[in-house]
């Protein structure tokens, strides 16, 4: 998952109640401690404020995310079958 810092959030987003934004191949959640996840039909965004990125398998204490706005982009990889989402 790529967190791309952006200047402002687009209009028409819906706040989610969840703090989980992705689930890895082994069932490990990728989540945030604080902040707000938002989405529209095809995209996810994060409004970060005192936020940590949580991924218990790799970093039990979490990683600080600079305050601001981010678009959450699923990374893609090329396989002989075509482009597929990267799964950790």
C-alpha positions, -999 to +999 in steps of 0.1 A: +000+000+000+014+034-010+005+064+011+007+093-013+006+127+004-019+151-012-027+188-006-065+183+001-091+156+001-115+154-029-151+162-024-178+135-020-159+112+004-176+090+030-160+085+064-155+049+074-160+036+109-132+011+105-095+018+113-084-012+090-075-003+055-060-035+042-056-072+051-024-090+042-022-125+027-017-140+062-047-122+077-026-095+093-045-062+094-029-029+082-046-002+103-042+032+118-043+042+155-058+077+151-070+097+121-099+091+097-102+068+068-125+080+040-135+065+006-155+069-025-165+042-050-129+034-061-105+051-038-094+053-002-080+083+017-065+091+051-067+122+071-038+118+095-035+136+128-013+120+155-016+088+135+005+056+136+005+030+109-001-004+127+011-037+113+016-060+143+036-086+123+064-062+113+062-033+137+043-039+170+048-002+181+036+012+148+052+039+126+044+076+128+026+092+099+031+129+093-001+148+098-019+156+066-040+140+038-031+109+019-044+088-009-041+051-002-030+033-034-028-004-038+005-013-055+003-035-085+028-061-098+033-076-132+029-114-135+026-135-167-011-135-161-012-097-160-013-070-134-023-081-099-025-063-065+006-068-044-002-089-013+023-090+015 
